[in-house]
Amino acid sequence: MRVVIARCSVDYGGRLTAHLPTATRLLMVKADGSVLVHSDGGSYKPLNWMTPPCTLTELEPTADEADEGVEAVWFVQHSKSEDNLRVRLFEVLHDSTHDLGIDPGLQKDGVEAQLQELLAQHITTLGAGYTLIRREYMTAIGPVDIMCRDADGATVAVEIKRRGDIDGVEQLTRYLELLNRDPVLAPVQGVFAAQLIKPQARTLAQDRGIRCVTLDYDALRGIDDVESRLF
């Protein structure tokens, strides 16, 4: 992973445009090629990012950029769309590269892990015609618990919690914002699944177009009850 702290401005172009004026920020370039731009505030959500597959090219600044004090330019182009990032570096305060090795992944709470496994095995719990894409679908900001397709073939991202609160809805919202930038997956719908969903979380989810599903752990286990099999 490459970690850079620099005074920079950032412009996002493509299907939408966004501009971050000059400020000191943390730039992260991960081994999978993803590029993330962070500030000192705003919790752990990046201000802007580009997900793989993408290519980062370091360029010399144009004459106009050099006159403005730009020392270097990062141009990040997504490989499957017109989306791109142009990062203008005015002053580099820190630049280092680190080999983090293979990460073992998030160790989920026992019940949440079992819920994820059971729901993946019986994905039609979410609706007739649903099919599993995979569990722990990795993104630049973390793994989505389950990715699947509905009966119409649309992509669905599922976040699973034992107790569903507002933080879980916010987490799924971030995943959906990121996934919907991928033209191969978009449009991506969201399902917030939990054993218990708090009223505030349900209201927020519905306001954001996210479907809520209450999971019955015992019923899920009973779907494949060995003692009730005939063979």
C-alpha positions in Angstrom: 0.0 0.0 0.0 1.2 3.5 -0.9 0.5 6.2 1.6 0.8 9.9 0.6 0.0 13.0 2.6 -0.1 16.0 0.4 -1.6 19.4 -0.3 -3.7 18.6 -3.3 -6.9 19.3 -5.3 -9.0 16.5 -6.8 -11.3 16.5 -9.8 -13.7 13.6 -10.6 -14.8 13.3 -14.2 -17.0 10.9 -16.2 -20.6 10.1 -15.6 -20.6 12.8 -12.9 -18.3 15.6 -11.9 -17.0 16.7 -8.5 -14.3 19.0 -7.2 -12.3 19.1 -4.0 -10.4 22.3 -3.6 -6.8 22.4 -2.4 -6.2 21.1 1.1 -4.0 18.7 2.9 -5.2 15.1 2.5 -4.3 11.5 2.8 -4.0 9.6 -0.5 -4.0 5.8 -0.4 -3.2 3.5 -3.3 -4.0 -0.1 -2.5 -2.4 -3.2 -4.0 -5.7 -3.9 -5.9 -5.2 -0.6 -7.7 -7.9 1.3 -5.9 -7.2 5.0 -5.0 -8.8 6.7 -2.0 -8.8 10.3 -0.9 -9.3 11.0 2.8 -9.5 14.1 5.0 -8.8 14.3 8.7 -12.5 14.4 9.4 -15.6 12.5 8.2 -14.8 9.3 10.0 -13.5 6.5 7.7 -15.4 7.3 4.6 -13.2 8.7 1.8 -14.0 12.0 0.2 -13.5 10.5 -3.2 -12.2 7.2 -4.7 -11.7 5.1 -7.7 -12.3 1.3 -7.6 -10.5 -1.3 -9.6 -10.0 -2.1 -12.4 -8.2 1.2 -12.9 -4.8 2.6 -13.8 -2.8 5.3 -12.1 -0.5 7.4 -14.2 1.9 10.0 -12.8 2.1 13.0 -15.2 4.1 16.2 -15.4 1.8 19.2 -14.7 0.8 21.4 -17.6 2.3 24.8 -18.0 -0.8 26.4 -16.4 -0.7 23.9 -13.5 3.0 24.5 -13.0 2.3 28.3 -12.8 -0.3 27.5 -10.1 2.4 25.6 -8.1 1.4 22.0 -9.0 4.4 19.7 -8.6 2.9 16.5 -10.0 -0.4 15.1 -11.3 -2.0 11.7 -10.7 -4.4 10.6 -13.4 -6.5 7.6 -12.5 -8.6 6.1 -15.3 -11.2 3.4 -14.7 -10.8 0.6 -17.2 -14.5 -0.2 -17.8 -16.0 3.3 -17.9 -15.1 7.0 -18.6 -14.8 7.8 -14.9 -11.5 9.3 -13.9 -9.7 11.2 -11.1 -7.2 14.0 -11.6 -5.2 14.7 -8.4 -3.0 17.8 -8.5 -0.2 17.6 -5.9 1.0 21.0 -4.7 3.2 19.8 -1.9 4.1 16.2 -0.8 4.5 15.9 3.0 4.9 12.2 3.2 5.2 9.3 0.7 5.8 5.7 1.7 5.0 2.2 0.5 4.3 -0.7 2.8 3.7 -4.4 2.2 0.7 -5.4 4.4 0.7 -9.0 3.5 -2.5 -11.1 3.2 -5.3 -9.9 5.5 -7.3 -12.7 7.2 -10.5 -10.7 6.9 -13.0 -9.5 9.4 -13.9 -12.1 12.0 -17.7 -11.7 12.4 -19.7 -12.3 15.5 -20.7 -16.0 15.7 -24.4 -15.4 15.1 -23.8 -12.9 12.3 -21.4 -15.3 10.6 -23.9 -18.2 10.8 -26.7 -15.9 9.6 -24.6 -15.0 6.5 -23.8 -18.7 5.8 -27.4 -19.8 6.2 -28.8 -17.0 4.1 -26.3 -17.7 1.4 -27.3 -21.4 1.4 -31.0 -20.4 1.3 -30.9 -17.2 -0.7 -34.5 -17.6 -1.8 -35.4 -16.5 1.7 -35.1 -13.0 0.2 -37.5 -13.8 -2.6 -38.3 -16.4 -5.3 -35.8 -16.5 -8.1 -32.9 -15.1 -6.1 -29.5 -16.5 -6.9 -26.2 -16.1 -5.0 -23.2 -14.4 -6.6 -20.9 -14.7 -3.6 -20.4 -14.1 0.1 -17.9 -11.5 1.3 -17.9 -9.6 -2.0 -14.8 -7.4 -1.6 -14.9 -3.6 -2.4 -12.4 -0.8 -1.8 -14.1 0.1 1.4 -14.8 -3.4 2.8 -16.6 -6.6 2.1 -20.3 -6.8 1.3 -21.9 -9.7 3.2 -23.7 -11.2 0.3 -24.0 -10.2 -3.4 -26.9 -11.9 -5.3 -29.3 -11.4 -8.1 -33.1 -11.1 -7.9 -35.6 -12.9 -10.2 -35.1 -10.2 -12.8 -31.3 -10.5 -12.8 -30.7 -7.2 -11.0 -27.7 -7.0 -8.6 -28.6 -6.9 -4.9 -26.2 -6.1 -2.0 -27.1 -7.6 1.3 -25.9 -6.3 4.7 -26.5 -8.7 7.6 -26.6 -7.8 11.3 -27.8 -9.5 14.4 -29.3 -6.1 15.6 -30.0 -3.7 12.8 -29.4 -0.1 13.7 -28.7 3.2 11.8 -24.9 2.4 11.6 -25.7 -0.7 9.6 -27.9 1.2 7.2 -25.2 3.8 6.7 -22.7 1.1 6.0 -24.9 -0.5 3.3 -25.5 3.0 1.9 -21.8 3.5 1.4 -21.5 0.1 -0.3 -24.4 0.9 -2.7 -22.9 4.3 -3.5 -19.6 2.6 -4.5 -21.1 -0.4 -6.3 -23.4 1.7 -8.4 -20.4 3.4 -9.9 -19.5 0.1 -11.6 -21.3 -0.1 -14.9 -21.1 -3.9 -14.9 -23.1 -4.2 -11.6 -25.3 -1.1 -11.7 -28.1 -0.6 -10.8 -27.5 -2.3 -7.4 -30.3 -2.6 -5.0 -29.9 -2.9 -1.2 -31.3 -5.3 1.4 -30.7 -4.7 5.1 -31.3 -8.1 6.9 -31.2 -8.6 10.6 -32.8 -10.5 13.4 -34.1 -7.3 14.9 -34.3 -4.0 13.0 -34.7 -0.8 15.1 -37.5 1.5 14.0 -35.1 4.4 13.3 -33.0 2.1 11.1 -36.0 0.8 9.2 -37.2 4.4 8.5 -33.8 5.5 7.3 -33.5 2.4 5.1 -36.9 2.8 3.5 -36.1 6.5 2.9 -33.1 5.4 0.9 -34.8 2.8 -1.1 -33.3 -0.1 0.9 -35.5 -3.1 1.6 -35.6 -4.5 5.2 -35.8 -8.2 5.9 -36.2 -9.6 9.4 -34.3 -12.9 9.7 -35.5 -15.8 11.9 -32.3 -17.6 12.9 -34.2 -20.7 14.1 -36.3 -20.8 11.0 -33.3 -20.5 8.7 -31.7 -23.4 10.5 -34.9 -25.3 10.2 -34.9 -24.9 6.4 -32.2 -27.6 6.3 -33.2 -29.7 9.4 -31.4 -33.0 9.2 -33.8 -34.7 11.6 -36.8 -33.9 9.4 -35.3 -35.3 6.2 -36.9 -38.4 4.6 -33.6 -39.5 3.0 
